[in-house]
Every structure is written in C-alpha cells, then in structure tokens.
C-alpha cells in the first residue's frame, strides 16, 4: 500500500496560509490522496496471463494475473495421489480381511470340526475295545492324541475366523491415521502454492497501473497490478491551530473541485495531533496562527471515483 505524496512542502504551507486568510473561515485548500494496493504473489514465476488493463474498473474477486504453475500443479497431483493411497490403506486396516479370505478360513474350520468329530468317535470305540482287551494300549494312546489334536485345530481355526473379522491393532490404525493426516497437509500446502499463482482482486476498484508484461519473470513478492479501491481515496487538508480543536472524527464536510458537477460529501476520519509541514517558529500569541494541522476525510465509495490523486480541492466544513 502506498500514498500520493507529490505535493511540495512549500505549496502545502502556502495553501495553509491562504486558507487562514480566506474570506470564508470554514473553507480550506487541500488535495486528493490515494492509498494504493499492490497485488503480487508469494511465489515466483513467468507471467502467463494479465487479465486487467490500466484504467479498468473491476469487481472484487476478479482475476488480475496468473503465473506459470506447471511444477506446482504436478506437486498437487502427486500429493493428492499419496493421500488417496494412505486413505485406502487405512480403510483396509479398518475392515479386516476380505470376505473370500474369511470364507476360506470358515471352510477350514468346518473341515476341522468334521475331523474332530471323527476322531472323538474313534477314541470312544478304542476305549471300549481296550476295556474288552481287543486292542493294545498304544493304539488307544494314538486315538486319544488324534482326538486332542483335531480338537485343538478346531479351536485355532475358530480364533482365526474371529481375528479375520477384526480391524487392525489400535497402534497400527493410529499410525495409519497419522499418515493420512500428513498426506492431507501436503495436499493443502500444494493447493495453496497453486492458488498463489493466480491472484484475484481483494476488493473492487480502479486498476491504476500494470507493472509487468506477459512473458516476463516475476520475483516472489513483486507487485504486478497497482489498484486504487474507492474506499482508499481521501482528501487531505490543513487547518489553523485555532480551528483544529473544534474538529472531531465523523464531522461532515463537502469537497469542491474544478470540473466537478457538484460538491462531494465526506466525513473526517483523522485529525493530526501535531503541527505539520511548517517552518520553525517562535511560539507566541502572535505566531500561533501560523501553525497548521493535517486533517483527512473520506468520501463515500460511490463518490470517490469523481476524485483523482493529486487533484487540488477546496474543503468546506459543515
């Protein structure tokens, strides 16, 4: 943001003295000042598009210029793909094994249960035969071991079915969620860099000047478009010491300029606390009238376009 300060000090002082001696004590000489807004990008790049021209009036949010963004767009695409991969891994951990895998373990469990029933039946028969003296002790021991082994296999497969339906371990899920959050941060960072390559007007106003041409290299932070929003146009004038005490923020005044169809209404927005732009004086009752104080006032934005920075005006207090 900049200010128009091209008015020589001597002219300001002369204007102030003229105001003091003017036949209408409520009318003072002043000039219009503009506080410019300089639009630039935080990123460097070649200027690929300049959507505005000097002297054009644009609305808030209008595109003003764009810089080359091939590298930033590629980085954004990479970050988005990494986020998708991390999210898929998290979803996989949360859902447990796939349905076909669970079905396969269930089939193995069913077969193990059948084998366990068969082994238990064989053990029952061998125990009866052993009691009758029909088989040896070793055969009975083999039947008993087989029955225990098949029963253990049933328990193991039943636990595998339960585990297959569970999500991952809490620590594993937490770690993967952290990976997803990190990937989301990378996407946000990459998106921000892409957005910085295309700059829109923060508010409506006049395109006062354009500082680069398409094809030129723009360093980070260098302004490309100089704007003057209507709310940044103000009048600056000077009043003598015996008047400044009666001024207050919000007091109404009118601005008269040569060539204007009618006066422009404005309100005081700033009153300086110190004397400005005056040569050294000896403070006495005789010299106090030589002191002037700077006052600033803003017109309504709808009327601001009638005024131009550097334009001399006459200000009448209401």
SVG drawing of the C-alpha trace seen along z (x, -y; Angstrom):
<svg xmlns="http://www.w3.org/2000/svg" viewBox="-24 -39 37 148">
<polyline fill="none" stroke="black" stroke-width="0.4" points="0.0,0.0 1.4,-3.5 0.3,-7.1 0.4,-10.0 3.0,-12.4 3.9,-14.5 2.8,-17.9 5.8,-20.1 6.1,-21.3 6.2,-24.9 2.9,-24.6 1.3,-22.9 2.4,-25.7 1.2,-28.4 -2.1,-26.6 -2.4,-26.6 -1.7,-30.3 -4.1,-31.0 -6.7,-29.0 -6.1,-31.0 -6.6,-34.3 -9.5,-33.1 -12.6,-35.2 -14.6,-32.1 -13.1,-30.8 -14.8,-27.3 -13.2,-26.7 -9.7,-25.3 -7.5,-24.2 -6.4,-20.6 -5.7,-17.8 -6.8,-14.3 -4.6,-11.4 -4.9,-7.7 -3.7,-4.8 -2.7,-2.2 -2.9,1.6 -0.2,3.5 -1.1,7.0 1.6,9.6 2.2,13.3 4.2,15.0 5.6,17.3 8.0,16.6 7.2,17.4 6.7,16.3 3.7,14.1 1.3,16.1 -1.8,14.0 -2.7,10.4 -6.4,10.1 -6.7,6.4 -5.6,3.2 -4.6,-0.2 -7.7,-2.4 -10.1,0.5 -12.6,0.7 -13.0,4.3 -15.1,6.0 -13.9,7.8 -12.7,11.4 -11.9,10.6 -8.8,12.4 -6.0,9.9 -3.0,12.1 -1.6,15.6 1.9,17.1 3.2,20.3 2.2,23.2 3.3,26.4 5.6,27.5 3.0,26.6 0.2,28.4 2.3,31.5 3.2,31.4 -0.5,31.1 -1.4,34.1 1.3,36.1 0.1,35.1 -3.5,36.0 -2.4,39.5 -0.4,40.0 -3.4,39.0 -5.6,41.5 -3.1,44.3 -2.9,43.5 -6.6,43.4 -7.0,46.8 -4.5,48.4 -6.4,47.0 -9.7,48.4 -8.1,51.8 -6.9,51.9 -10.3,50.9 -12.2,53.5 -10.1,56.6 -9.6,59.4 -11.6,59.7 -14.8,61.8 -13.2,64.5 -10.4,64.9 -12.8,65.1 -14.8,67.7 -11.7,69.8 -10.9,69.9 -14.6,70.8 -14.3,73.8 -11.1,75.0 -12.9,74.7 -15.8,76.8 -13.4,79.5 -11.5,79.4 -14.8,79.9 -15.7,82.9 -12.2,84.4 -12.6,83.7 -16.0,85.5 -14.5,88.5 -11.5,88.6 -13.7,88.3 -15.9,91.2 -12.8,93.3 -11.5,92.6 -14.8,93.8 -14.6,97.0 -11.0,97.7 -11.7,97.1 -14.4,99.7 -12.2,102.1 -9.3,101.6 -11.6,102.3 -12.6,105.6 -8.9,106.4 -9.4,106.1 -6.6,103.5 -3.3,102.6 -2.6,99.7 -0.5,97.9 -3.5,97.9 -5.7,96.3 -3.0,93.6 -2.8,92.8 -6.6,92.4 -6.6,90.1 -3.8,87.9 -5.5,87.7 -8.7,86.6 -6.9,83.9 -5.1,82.7 -8.2,82.3 -10.0,80.5 -7.1,78.1 -7.2,77.4 -10.9,76.6 -10.2,74.0 -7.3,72.5 -9.4,72.1 -12.3,70.7 -10.0,68.0 -8.7,67.3 -12.2,66.6 -12.8,64.1 -9.4,62.4 -10.1,62.2 -13.3,60.1 -11.4,57.7 -9.8,54.4 -6.1,53.8 -4.4,53.2 -5.1,49.8 -1.5,48.8 -1.5,49.8 -4.7,47.8 -3.3,44.7 -0.1,44.8 -2.0,45.0 -4.4,42.2 -1.3,40.1 -0.1,40.9 -3.5,39.8 -3.3,36.5 0.2,35.9 -0.9,36.5 -3.8,34.1 -1.3,31.4 0.8,32.0 -2.3,31.6 -3.2,28.3 0.3,27.0 0.4,27.9 -3.1,26.4 -2.0,23.2 1.0,22.9 -1.2,23.5 -3.7,20.8 -0.9,18.3 -0.1,18.5 -3.5,16.9 -4.2,13.6 -7.7,12.1 -8.7,8.6 -9.3,8.4 -11.8,5.6 -13.3,3.7 -11.7,0.6 -9.6,-1.1 -6.6,0.6 -4.3,-2.3 -1.3,-0.6 0.2,2.7 3.8,3.2 4.7,6.3 4.0,7.7 3.1,11.2 6.2,13.4 8.3,11.5 9.7,13.2 8.1,12.0 10.0,12.4 8.1,13.5 6.5,10.5 6.9,8.2 3.7,6.2 2.2,6.9 -1.0,4.8 -1.5,1.4 -5.0,0.9 -6.9,-2.0 -10.1,-0.9 -12.6,-3.7 -12.5,-3.4 -8.8,-4.3 -9.4,-7.7 -9.3,-10.6 -8.9,-14.3 -6.1,-15.9 -6.2,-19.5 -4.8,-21.7 -6.5,-23.9 -5.0,-26.5 -4.4,-26.0 -7.5,-27.9 -9.7,-25.6 -8.3,-22.1 -9.8,-21.9 -13.3,-22.1 -12.9,-19.2 -13.9,-15.6 -13.9,-12.3 -17.1,-11.9 -17.7,-15.6 -19.3,-16.2 -17.7,-18.4 -18.0,-19.0 -15.3,-18.8 -15.3,-21.2 -13.1,-20.5 -12.8,-22.3 -14.9,-20.5 -17.0,-18.6 -20.7,-18.7 -21.4,-19.1 -19.6,-19.0 -18.7,-15.6 -19.7,-14.9 -17.2,-13.4 -16.5,-12.8 -13.4,-13.5 -11.5,-10.3 -8.3,-11.6 -7.1,-14.8 -3.4,-15.1 -2.2,-15.7 0.9,-17.6 1.6,-20.7 3.0,-19.6 4.8,-21.0 5.6,-24.4 8.9,-26.1 10.3,-26.7 8.5,-29.4 8.7,-31.0 5.6,-30.0 3.9,-33.2 0.4,-34.5 1.3,-36.3 2.8,-33.2 0.3,-30.6 -1.9,-31.3 0.9,-30.2 0.6,-26.6 -1.5,-24.2 -2.7,-20.7 -3.3,-18.0 -6.9,-16.6 -8.0,-13.7 -11.6,-12.8 -13.1,-10.0 -15.9,-10.4 -18.4,-7.7 -17.0,-5.0 -19.7,-5.7 -18.5,-9.3 -14.8,-8.6 -14.4,-7.9 -15.1,-11.6 -11.8,-12.5 -8.2,-11.8 -5.0,-11.6 -3.1,-14.9 -6.1,-16.9 -6.3,-20.3 -9.7,-20.8 -11.5,-23.2 -12.9,-21.7 -15.8,-23.4 -16.7,-22.3 -20.3,-21.6"/>
</svg>
